[in-house]
């Protein structure tokens, strides 16, 4: 929490949301009714109440869905926006994410148990053994955000000028700076490639929550910045 207050960017909504306390209570109880039996059921010999609790959990989640629709229909702030589930892109991404993270979490659990029980690793050594995987996920996120996932494995000489620019931006963001200085990041690039590079820079900056100071002669790109300072002959002539 202390790290979050220091490093996460501040954001303010356009209006104050009302907290759906009843929705929080329903989903919390429903989650507990399925997690606790799954964790303790095997050691307890799977008594009847564990199955009753899991069935009650399903009922609870159905009740939560009904409650969220009811709150949204009245113009309130539901804990989950029901209309999102009507969008194929959202539901498809949700199912893909569910499949991916279910596999990742299952692998991490089995891998950790194998290292500690099978090979006798300590908890610290097990965590260190998993560090390369965590680092790879961070690098993969940065590379994907820069639009370079299809170019993995290629040598620098095999990349175009725009791709090399995106690699340079991703490499700079990977160092987790507080401020990113970019001097003509789209210089010597055609308009189409410059757009790709600027989009990659914008996505990485906003996803990482850092500040970027960009020097450019491209006024079309400059107009898309949050703030603009126009300098002519070394003198600030306009602040926007």
Protein Blocks (a to p, Z undefined) as FASTA:
>chain_A
ZZmmmmpccdddfbdcdddfklmmmmmmmmmmmmmmmmmmmmnopaaklmmmmmmmmmmm
mmmmmmmmmmmmnopacfbdfklmmpmklmmmmmmmmmmmmmmmmmmmmmmmmmmmmnop
afklmmmmmmmmmmmmmmmmmmmmnopmmmgoiafklpcfklmmmmmmmmmmmnopabdc
dehklgoiafklmmmmmmmmmmmmmmnopacddddfblklmmmpmbdcddeehiafbdZZ
